[in-house]
């Protein structure tokens, strides 16, 4: 993984308010929208781990969804971006 992905993995362990005020959420949403609007066949970056992969279907945005060794980028993204899920994770 790259430096940004390592930073993301390290920082998501601590779900503090300061972390989410840092602009990471806005950056991830921007990367999600760019991947979502990309055309099929283009090379996109996963909005969670920034790994490059080819967009094979119109709804392919994340590099993994738990079926691959290395994590579940789709769930990690929504746990960080969605306020309700982030609050639920913080309170556990």
C-alpha positions, 0 to 999 in steps of 0.5 A: 500500500501507499503512504496515504493508505498506510496513514488511513489504516493507522488513523481509522483505528482512532475514531476521534472528532479531530480526525474527521475534521481534518478534511479526509471525509471530503477528500474521500467523497471527492475520490468516490465521485470521480470513480463513480463517474469514470467510464467503464474500462478506465483505470480508477483509484479506490477512494479508501486505499487509493489502489488502482484498478480497472472499472469493469462495471458501471457501479464498480468503485472500490477495489474490494468488498471483503472477498479479497485478502486485504480488507473491505474498502467499501465498508471502511469507506461508508463507516468513515463517511456516513455520520450515523455509521461513524457515530455507531463505530465510535460508541462501541 
